[in-house]
Amino acid sequence: MRIDKFLWHVRMYKTRSIATEAVKNNRVLIGEQTVKSSKEVNVGDEIVIKKNQINYKIRIKDLPKSRLGAKLVPQYIDDLTDVKEIEKFKQINQTQKYYRQKGLGRPTKKDRREIDTFLDDDFIFDSESE
């Protein structure tokens, strides 16, 4: 099975074209060597995937016949990702949330409509009162 197809089947990437782009951009390694999209993978291969600023490491247990449901993925791959890499990802997420919490920043379209309605209803300026 091709590497890009395998990564799509086990839900490492949302689409096969995204998986192909990742392989082309040298973000996928098999045995510490960059590969092409057409590289065939076998049971027992260890794959390193550079995604979301961390390096995921997986080992192939079995080759799926089609795209898997999320619950079935552990039957086909072993996750060998280092605990430090996972902590690094969590820390990056926390720092991003620190800078912009939900509800802050630019208003959404709904927020903008509510603001406009509020301003139209409550602040009718009368030129005679001044």
ZIGIUR-V209632 format. One record per residue. N is the residue number from 1. RES is the residue in three letters. PHI is phi in whole degrees, -180 to 180 (* if undefined). PSI is psi in radians with two decimals (NA if undefined). NEAR is the number of other C-alpha atoms within 12 Angstrom. Layout:
BEGIN
N;RES;PHI;PSI;NEAR, N;RES;PHI;PSI;NEAR
END
This chain:
BEGIN
1;MET;*;2.45;22, 2;ARG;-67;2.59;22, 3;ILE;-63;-0.74;40, 4;ASP;-66;-0.68;35, 5;LYS;-67;-0.71;34, 6;PHE;-62;-0.81;42, 7;LEU;-63;-0.58;43, 8;TRP;-72;-0.73;32, 9;HIS;-60;-0.68;30, 10;VAL;-94;0.29;36, 11;ARG;64;0.52;26, 12;MET;-77;-0.47;35, 13;TYR;-132;2.61;27, 14;LYS;-70;-0.67;21, 15;THR;-130;2.81;19, 16;ARG;-70;-0.59;23, 17;SER;-67;-0.61;17, 18;ILE;-67;-0.69;22, 19;ALA;-63;-0.72;32, 20;THR;-63;-0.74;28, 21;GLU;-63;-0.70;24, 22;ALA;-63;-0.71;31, 23;VAL;-66;-0.75;34, 24;LYS;-63;-0.58;20, 25;ASN;-89;0.31;18, 26;ASN;60;0.63;21, 27;ARG;-97;-0.02;31, 28;VAL;-124;2.23;37, 29;LEU;-125;2.47;32, 30;ILE;-121;2.07;29, 31;GLY;61;0.71;17, 32;GLU;63;0.35;16, 33;GLN;-124;2.42;16, 34;THR;-69;2.66;22, 35;VAL;-132;2.93;27, 36;LYS;-96;2.88;24, 37;SER;-61;-0.49;30, 38;SER;-84;-0.02;17, 39;LYS;-60;2.26;24, 40;GLU;-83;2.36;18, 41;VAL;-106;2.68;28, 42;ASN;-131;2.90;21, 43;VAL;-62;2.32;20, 44;GLY;99;-0.22;17, 45;ASP;-66;2.48;27, 46;GLU;-105;2.22;26, 47;ILE;-118;2.33;37, 48;VAL;-109;2.20;32, 49;ILE;-120;2.11;36, 50;LYS;-92;1.88;27, 51;LYS;-149;2.40;25, 52;ASN;56;0.67;18, 53;GLN;67;0.25;17, 54;ILE;-132;2.88;24, 55;ASN;-106;1.91;25, 56;TYR;-84;2.46;31, 57;LYS;-127;2.19;29, 58;ILE;-131;2.70;32, 59;ARG;-120;2.38;31, 60;ILE;-81;2.15;30, 61;LYS;-90;-0.74;22, 62;ASP;-156;2.77;24, 63;LEU;-100;2.14;29, 64;PRO;-76;2.69;27, 65;LYS;-85;-0.45;13, 66;SER;-151;3.12;18, 67;ARG;-62;2.41;23, 68;LEU;-97;2.71;24, 69;GLY;-75;2.71;16, 70;ALA;-59;-0.60;16, 71;LYS;-71;-0.40;12, 72;LEU;-91;-0.18;17, 73;VAL;-57;-0.75;27, 74;PRO;-61;-0.29;22, 75;GLN;-74;-0.33;18, 76;TYR;-111;-0.33;30, 77;ILE;-138;2.64;33, 78;ASP;-104;2.27;22, 79;ASP;-88;1.96;24, 80;LEU;-107;0.29;21, 81;THR;-60;2.33;24, 82;ASP;-65;2.48;16, 83;VAL;-61;-0.60;15, 84;LYS;-63;-0.65;14, 85;GLU;-66;-0.70;21, 86;ILE;-67;-0.72;21, 87;GLU;-63;-0.67;16, 88;LYS;-61;-0.74;19, 89;PHE;-65;-0.75;22, 90;LYS;-63;-0.69;17, 91;GLN;-67;-0.69;16, 92;ILE;-63;-0.76;17, 93;ASN;-62;-0.73;18, 94;GLN;-65;-0.71;14, 95;THR;-67;-0.61;13, 96;GLN;-68;-0.68;13, 97;LYS;-69;-0.53;14, 98;TYR;-65;-0.72;12, 99;TYR;-72;-0.59;13, 100;ARG;-141;1.79;13, 101;GLN;-83;2.77;13, 102;LYS;-61;2.36;12, 103;GLY;97;-0.22;12, 104;LEU;-101;2.85;12, 105;GLY;94;-2.71;10, 106;ARG;-63;2.42;12, 107;PRO;-71;2.60;14, 108;THR;-75;3.05;13, 109;LYS;-61;-0.72;10, 110;LYS;-64;-0.78;12, 111;ASP;-59;-0.75;15, 112;ARG;-62;-0.74;13, 113;ARG;-63;-0.74;13, 114;GLU;-65;-0.69;14, 115;ILE;-64;-0.80;16, 116;ASP;-62;-0.74;15, 117;THR;-63;-0.76;14, 118;PHE;-61;-0.80;13, 119;LEU;-67;-0.66;13, 120;ASP;-67;-0.67;12, 121;ASP;-78;-0.73;11, 122;ASP;-94;-0.46;11, 123;PHE;-116;1.21;11, 124;ILE;-95;1.99;12, 125;PHE;-86;2.30;11, 126;ASP;-108;2.13;8, 127;SER;-71;-0.38;6, 128;GLU;-77;-0.43;6, 129;SER;-76;-0.21;6, 130;GLU;-88;NA;5
END
